[in-house]
Amino acid sequence: MIDLFNYKRREAGMVDVGAIQMGGHNPIRIQSMTTTNTNDTEACVAQAERIIKAGGELVRLTTQGSREAENLKNINVGLRAKGYMTPLVADVHFNPHVADVAAHYAEKVRINPGNYVDPARTFKKMEYTDKEYADEIKKIDERFVPFLNICKENHTAVRIGVNHGSLSDRIMSRYGDTPEGIVESCMEFLRICRREHFDDVVISVKASNTVVMVRSVRLLVSEMDIEGMHYPLHLGVTEAGEGEDGRIKSAVGIGALLSDGIGDTIRVSLSEEPEAEIPVARHLVDYLSAKAGHMLIPAGEAPQFDYLRPERRKTVAVGNIGGENVPVVISSRINNDAPGMVSNVDTRPDYIYVGDALPDNRDKTQKYIVDFNAWQGQENVYPIFPYNATPFISGIKSDVKFLVLQFGAPSEEYLACLKQHPEVVVICVSNHQNKLGDQRALVHELMLNGIPNPVIFCQMYRHSQLEKSDFQLESAADMGALMIDGLTDGIWLMNNGDMSHSDIDATAFGILQAARLRTSKTEYISCPGCGRTLYDLRSTIAKIKEATKDMKGLKIGIMGCIVNGPGEMADADYGYVGAGVNRVSLYRKNVCVEKNIPEELAVEHLLALINADKQ
């Protein structure tokens, strides 16, 4: 079982993957995937070398057919000739025979349960009798066992890689589009592995939706524990996108799990050059692994909290905070530091903390927070109290008040205060080595005592503007599990450095959007690309972003091919999917509405579709 408050790495079995081991007491491994044509030996070797030099410990390549699978031999030879022993992983979809071939030439083969034996999904509701369902599982057994035997003979490891976007119609018919369905799709194959005494297995359960991804992995770990399985886990958020948004989204999902000690290898899937993924993954692993060996947090878990199926904590609404309100963003502007200046209206903080004095150029429509001893009852201005000022809360008449608390402070006084003052919003801070455990502990203490006051999580960082990426990754990772747990009524990111206020504010809103808690801009669900990609992914993403930059609140999927396309776009409003060489199909949700459009016309057709739906 996961200890909610004290970090400990999950104990996984050890798996040999070529020259390296994962799981057990081995470090968390970093990997990426090539985007080159797997038949182009020279290009694949060169790109794999760049990934390895950046710090990648495994390199995955797509193998659409037997020809690509067989060419893994030449790529392997090319890398070994350069002195690299980095394992190669073959990525197989739709054709189990290709997996059989790849097992001879790669150190690991990834198969997708959703399309390994089951037919490609049609997104049509299908009914199966119990016998029909059992017969389909038998087909998996008949096809999968010979593959495992080939892997045994060649000392090849296997990744059972379930993608939310490629669940089979069979699984969907029985479980729906749920984490339970994702987990069962995986467990069907794991049970066969265990029965056949095949232990060199790694598991991945991925989704573009961070909430689905995290909940599915949590549930999978629980189910494996029940059945006595301890396979290592590979973590990743699929189709995370590019740039800052892709980094924040990946950090929210991967960070939420790594923070709980779950994960033995990770990939940060960015729509960029594959080697660009490696330093991002490295920073996440190093940052979150540093909490190992922290001082014990003596906390108790609230019985109403469900780690596997969390719901938002029930709180009273205090102004626009808590209750049914979306989580708010607080930002700091101290010492008259441009407090009225907000460069982007879409990332305008809900509240601005200004210390002990209101700004000279105060915006009367903006909500401000001031130190309690400087509060004078002005409109849209609210007091904040440190813990040692709790006795003064009763003496100030304000509809909204803020109280800074940290777990471990004597609780008798502040619990009594919160019971008497439902207008108080808790600002939960931590300077503990394990911030997640410490902040969870405070909220669970509130739940154990029946305290419904809203909670805003506040984090302090120390980064320069040049370290903006580190700030984004760390803050997103720290907040990830708290948001997935349903504990978050707002976030407050502080930074002791020269980072711009606009970047800090944008990061806060980006984190909330990545966790599906608040939408502030159009989201692009774009795949990282691979050898299957059927058009120039990066230039296409740029064109679509430019064409839709003024549209608010949309989710647009940009997928290189059909493998995960419609499925991972299930919660997107529109999809742009490679259908063939220089051909694109357009989707509304997961329904194809235009097929095989010439690539040079596809963006124009996408805009026309969006605009037509507005009318």
Residue pairs with C-beta under 8 A, 6 or more apart in sequence:
1 225
2 10
2 218
2 221
2 260
2 261
2 262
2 307
3 437
4 260
4 299
4 301
4 307
4 437
4 440
4 441
4 444
5 297
5 299
5 301
5 434
5 437
5 438
5 440
5 441
5 444
6 294
6 296
6 297
6 434
6 437
7 259
7 260
7 261
7 291
7 292
7 294
7 434
7 436
7 437
8 261
8 292
9 261
9 292
10 221
10 233
10 260
10 261
10 262
10 263
11 230
12 23
12 24
12 230
12 231
12 232
12 233
12 264
13 23
13 24
13 199
13 230
13 231
13 232
14 21
14 22
14 23
14 24
14 26
14 232
15 21
15 22
15 23
15 157
15 199
15 200
15 201
15 202
15 231
15 232
16 155
16 157
16 200
17 58
17 87
17 89
17 107
17 108
17 157
17 200
17 202
18 85
18 86
18 87
18 88
18 107
18 108
18 157
19 85
19 86
19 87
19 107
20 26
20 29
20 57
20 58
20 87
22 29
22 202
22 232
22 264
22 265
23 202
23 231
23 232
23 264
26 264
27 285
28 258
28 263
28 264
28 265
28 266
28 285
28 289
29 57
29 58
29 264
29 265
29 266
30 55
30 56
30 57
30 58
30 265
30 266
30 267
30 278
30 281
30 282
30 285
31 56
31 57
31 58
31 59
31 60
31 89
31 234
31 265
31 266
31 267
31 281
32 51
32 54
32 56
32 59
32 60
32 267
32 274
32 275
32 277
32 278
32 281
33 59
33 60
33 61
33 62
33 91
33 267
33 269
33 274
33 528
33 530
34 44
34 47
34 48
34 51
34 59
34 60
34 61
34 62
34 274
34 530
34 531
35 47
35 273
35 274
35 528
35 529
35 530
35 531
35 533
35 537
36 43
36 44
36 46
36 47
36 531
37 43
37 44
37 531
38 44
38 61
38 62
38 63
38 64
38 68
38 71
38 72
38 75
38 531
39 67
39 68
39 71
41 71
41 74
41 75
41 78
42 78
44 61
44 75
44 78
45 75
45 78
45 79
45 82
47 274
47 275
48 59
48 61
48 75
48 79
48 84
48 86
48 88
49 79
49 82
49 84
50 273
50 274
50 275
51 59
51 274
51 275
51 278
52 59
52 79
52 84
52 86
53 275
54 275
54 276
54 278
54 279
55 278
55 279
55 282
56 86
56 274
56 275
56 278
57 86
57 87
57 265
58 86
58 87
58 88
58 89
58 108
58 265
59 86
59 87
59 88
59 89
60 88
60 89
60 90
60 91
60 110
60 267
61 68
61 72
61 75
61 88
61 89
61 90
61 91
61 106
61 530
61 531
62 68
62 91
62 530
62 531
62 532
63 69
63 72
63 90
63 91
63 92
63 98
63 101
63 102
64 93
64 95
64 98
64 531
64 532
65 95
65 98
66 97
66 98
66 101
68 98
68 531
69 90
69 92
69 98
69 99
69 101
69 102
69 105
69 106
70 101
70 105
72 88
72 90
72 102
72 105
72 106
73 104
73 105
75 88
76 88
76 105
76 106
79 86
79 88
87 106
87 107
87 108
88 105
88 106
88 107
88 108
89 106
89 107
89 108
89 109
89 110
89 159
90 98
90 99
90 102
90 103
90 105
90 106
90 108
90 109
90 110
91 110
91 530
92 98
92 99
92 102
92 109
92 110
92 111
92 112
92 116
93 112
93 115
93 166
93 563
94 115
94 120
94 563
96 111
96 116
96 117
96 143
96 144
96 147
99 109
99 111
99 116
99 147
100 146
100 147
100 150
102 109
103 109
103 147
103 150
103 151
103 154
103 156
104 150
104 154
104 156
106 156
107 156
107 157
108 156
108 157
108 158
108 159
108 202
109 151
109 156
109 157
109 158
109 159
110 158
110 159
110 161
110 204
111 147
111 158
111 159
111 160
111 161
111 189
112 161
112 162
112 163
112 166
112 563
113 160
113 161
113 162
113 168
113 185
113 186
113 188
113 189
114 121
114 162
114 163
114 166
114 167
114 168
114 171
114 185
115 121
115 166
115 168
115 563
116 140
116 143
116 144
116 189
117 136
117 139
117 140
117 143
117 144
118 136
118 140
118 168
118 169
118 170
118 171
119 168
119 169
121 166
121 167
121 168
121 169
121 172
121 567
122 169
123 169
123 172
123 566
123 590
123 591
124 169
125 172
125 173
126 169
126 170
126 172
126 173
127 173
128 136
128 170
128 173
128 174
133 170
133 174
136 170
137 188
140 188
140 189
140 192
141 192
144 189
144 192
145 192
145 196
148 158
148 192
148 193
148 196
148 198
150 156
151 157
151 158
151 198
151 200
152 198
155 200
156 200
157 200
157 201
157 202
158 193
158 198
158 200
158 201
158 202
159 201
159 202
159 203
159 204
159 234
160 186
160 189
160 190
160 193
160 201
160 202
160 203
160 204
161 203
161 204
161 206
161 234
162 182
162 185
162 186
162 203
162 204
162 205
162 206
162 216
163 206
163 207
163 238
163 564
163 567
163 568
164 177
164 182
164 206
164 207
164 208
164 209
164 212
164 213
164 216
164 238
164 567
164 568
164 570
165 207
165 208
165 238
165 239
165 564
165 565
165 566
165 567
165 568
165 569
165 570
166 563
166 564
166 567
167 177
167 181
167 182
167 185
167 567
168 185
171 181
171 184
171 185
172 181
174 181
174 184
175 181
175 184
177 570
179 212
179 215
179 216
179 219
180 219
182 205
182 207
182 212
182 216
182 220
183 205
183 216
183 219
183 220
183 223
186 203
186 205
186 220
187 220
187 223
187 224
187 227
190 201
190 203
190 224
190 229
190 231
191 227
193 199
193 201
194 229
201 231
202 231
202 232
202 233
202 234
202 264
202 265
203 220
203 231
203 232
203 233
203 234
204 233
204 234
204 235
204 236
205 213
205 216
205 217
205 220
205 233
206 213
206 236
206 237
206 238
207 213
207 216
207 237
207 238
207 568
208 237
208 238
208 239
208 240
208 525
208 568
208 569
208 571
209 516
209 571
210 237
210 249
210 252
210 253
210 256
210 480
210 484
210 514
210 515
210 516
211 484
211 515
211 516
213 237
213 238
213 253
214 253
214 256
214 257
214 480
214 481
214 484
215 308
215 309
215 310
215 484
217 233
217 235
217 257
217 262
218 257
218 262
218 307
218 308
219 308
219 309
220 233
221 233
221 262
222 308
224 230
224 231
232 264
232 265
233 257
233 262
233 263
233 264
233 265
234 263
234 264
234 265
234 266
234 267
235 253
235 254
235 257
235 258
235 262
235 263
235 265
235 266
235 267
236 250
236 253
236 254
236 266
236 267
236 268
236 269
237 249
237 250
237 252
237 253
237 254
237 268
237 269
238 269
238 527
238 564
238 568
239 269
239 525
239 526
239 527
239 528
239 557
239 559
239 564
239 568
240 246
240 247
240 249
240 250
240 268
240 269
240 270
240 271
240 528
241 249
241 270
241 271
241 523
241 524
241 525
241 526
242 270
242 271
242 272
242 524
242 526
242 538
242 541
243 272
244 469
244 472
244 506
244 507
244 510
245 510
245 514
245 523
245 524
246 268
246 269
246 270
246 271
246 272
246 526
247 268
247 270
247 280
247 469
247 472
247 473
247 476
248 472
248 473
248 476
248 507
248 510
248 511
248 514
249 476
249 514
250 268
250 269
250 270
250 280
250 284
251 284
251 472
251 473
251 474
251 476
251 477
251 480
251 514
252 476
252 477
252 479
252 480
252 483
252 511
252 514
252 515
253 480
253 514
254 263
254 266
254 268
254 284
254 477
254 480
255 284
255 288
255 473
255 476
255 477
255 478
255 480
255 481
256 477
256 480
256 481
256 483
256 484
257 263
257 481
258 266
258 284
258 285
258 288
258 289
258 477
259 288
259 291
259 436
259 477
259 478
259 480
259 481
260 436
260 481
266 281
266 284
266 285
267 277
267 281
268 277
268 280
268 281
268 284
269 277
269 527
269 528
270 276
270 277
270 280
270 528
271 526
271 527
271 528
271 529
271 537
271 538
271 541
271 558
272 528
272 538
274 528
277 528
280 469
280 473
283 469
283 470
283 473
284 473
284 477
287 473
287 474
287 477
288 477
290 433
291 433
291 434
291 436
294 432
294 433
294 434
294 437
295 432
295 433
297 407
297 432
297 434
297 437
297 438
297 441
299 407
299 437
299 440
299 441
299 444
299 445
300 444
300 445
300 448
301 444
302 444
302 447
302 448
304 447
305 444
305 447
305 485
307 485
310 484
310 485
310 486
311 486
312 486
313 443
313 447
313 455
313 486
313 487
314 452
315 322
315 323
315 452
315 453
315 454
315 455
315 489
316 322
316 323
316 422
316 452
316 453
316 454
317 323
317 324
317 325
317 454
318 399
318 400
318 422
318 423
318 424
318 425
318 453
318 454
319 399
319 400
320 328
320 350
321 328
321 400
321 425
321 454
321 456
321 489
321 490
322 425
322 453
322 454
322 489
323 454
325 489
326 512
326 517
326 518
327 456
327 483
327 488
327 489
327 490
327 491
327 512
327 517
327 518
328 350
328 351
328 456
328 489
328 490
329 347
329 349
329 350
329 351
329 490
329 491
329 492
329 505
329 508
329 509
329 512
330 349
330 350
330 351
330 352
330 353
330 369
330 456
330 458
330 490
330 491
330 492
331 349
331 351
331 352
331 353
331 492
331 493
331 501
331 504
331 505
331 508
332 352
332 353
332 354
332 492
332 494
332 501
333 339
333 352
333 353
333 354
333 359
333 501
334 353
334 354
334 355
335 355
336 354
336 357
336 359
336 360
337 501
338 501
339 352
339 354
339 358
339 359
339 361
339 362
339 368
340 359
340 361
340 362
340 363
340 366
341 501
342 348
342 349
342 366
342 502
342 505
343 502
344 502
344 505
344 506
346 509
346 520
346 521
346 552
347 502
347 505
347 506
347 508
347 509
347 520
348 366
348 505
349 505
349 508
350 367
350 490
351 367
351 368
351 369
351 382
352 366
352 367
352 368
352 369
353 368
353 369
353 370
353 384
353 492
354 368
354 369
354 370
355 370
355 371
355 374
356 370
356 371
356 373
356 374
357 370
357 374
358 368
358 370
358 374
358 378
358 381
362 368
364 379
364 380
365 380
366 380
367 380
367 381
367 382
368 380
368 381
368 382
369 381
369 382
369 383
369 384
369 402
370 381
370 382
370 383
370 384
371 383
371 384
372 383
372 384
372 385
372 389
372 392
372 396
372 401
375 381
375 382
375 383
375 396
375 398
377 397
377 398
382 398
382 399
382 400
382 401
382 402
383 396
383 398
383 401
383 402
384 401
384 402
384 403
384 404
384 427
385 392
385 393
385 401
385 402
385 403
385 404
386 404
387 403
387 404
387 405
387 406
387 409
387 414
390 403
390 413
390 414
390 417
393 401
393 403
393 417
393 421
393 424
394 420
394 421
398 423
399 423
400 423
400 425
401 421
401 423
401 424
401 425
402 424
402 425
402 426
402 427
402 456
403 414
403 417
403 418
403 424
403 425
403 426
403 427
404 427
404 429
404 458
405 414
405 426
405 427
405 428
405 429
405 442
406 428
406 429
406 430
406 431
406 438
406 442
407 428
407 430
407 432
407 438
407 439
407 441
407 442
407 445
408 438
411 445
411 449
415 446
415 449
415 451
417 424
418 424
418 426
418 446
418 451
418 453
419 451
421 453
422 452
422 453
424 453
425 453
425 454
425 455
425 456
425 489
425 490
426 442
426 446
426 453
426 454
426 455
426 456
427 456
427 458
427 492
428 439
428 442
428 443
428 455
428 456
428 457
428 458
429 458
429 459
429 460
430 438
430 439
430 459
431 460
432 438
435 459
435 478
436 478
436 481
436 482
439 457
439 482
440 481
440 482
440 485
440 487
442 455
443 455
443 487
446 453
446 455
454 489
454 490
455 487
455 488
455 489
456 488
456 489
456 490
456 491
456 492
457 479
457 482
457 487
457 488
457 490
457 491
457 492
458 491
458 492
458 493
458 494
459 475
459 478
459 479
459 491
459 492
459 493
459 494
460 494
460 495
460 496
461 471
461 474
461 475
461 493
461 494
461 495
461 496
461 497
462 495
462 496
462 497
463 470
463 471
463 495
463 497
463 499
464 497
464 498
464 499
465 497
465 498
465 499
465 500
465 503
467 497
467 499
468 499
468 503
471 495
471 499
471 503
471 504
471 507
472 507
472 510
475 493
475 507
475 508
475 511
476 507
476 510
476 511
476 514
479 488
479 491
479 511
479 515
480 515
482 488
483 511
483 512
483 515
483 517
484 515
488 515
488 517
491 508
491 511
491 512
492 508
493 504
493 507
493 508
494 504
495 504
509 518
509 520
509 521
510 520
512 518
512 520
513 519
513 520
513 521
513 523
519 553
521 552
521 553
522 548
522 549
522 551
522 552
522 553
522 554
522 555
522 556
523 554
523 555
523 556
523 572
524 541
524 544
524 545
524 555
524 556
524 557
524 558
525 555
525 556
525 557
525 558
525 568
525 569
525 572
526 537
526 541
526 557
526 558
526 559
527 533
527 537
527 558
527 559
527 560
527 564
527 565
527 568
529 537
529 538
529 560
530 560
532 560
532 561
532 563
533 560
533 561
533 578
534 560
534 561
534 578
534 579
534 580
534 581
534 582
534 583
535 560
535 578
535 582
535 584
535 599
537 558
537 560
540 558
540 576
540 599
540 603
541 558
543 603
544 556
544 558
544 576
544 603
544 606
547 603
547 606
547 607
548 554
548 556
548 607
548 610
551 610
554 573
554 574
554 610
555 571
555 572
555 573
555 574
556 572
556 573
556 574
556 575
556 576
556 606
557 565
557 568
557 569
557 572
557 574
557 575
557 576
557 577
557 587
558 575
558 576
559 565
559 568
559 569
559 575
559 576
559 577
559 578
560 578
561 577
561 578
562 577
562 578
562 579
565 575
565 577
565 578
565 587
566 575
566 577
566 587
566 590
566 592
567 590
569 575
569 577
569 587
569 589
569 590
570 589
570 590
572 587
572 589
573 588
573 589
573 610
574 586
574 587
574 588
574 606
574 609
574 610
575 586
575 587
575 588
575 589
575 590
576 584
576 586
576 587
576 602
576 603
576 606
577 584
577 585
577 586
577 587
578 584
579 585
579 595
579 596
580 596
582 598
582 599
582 600
583 596
583 597
583 598
583 599
584 596
584 597
584 598
584 599
584 602
585 592
585 594
585 595
585 596
585 597
586 592
586 593
586 594
586 597
586 602
586 605
586 606
586 609
587 593
588 609
588 613
593 609
594 605
594 609
597 605
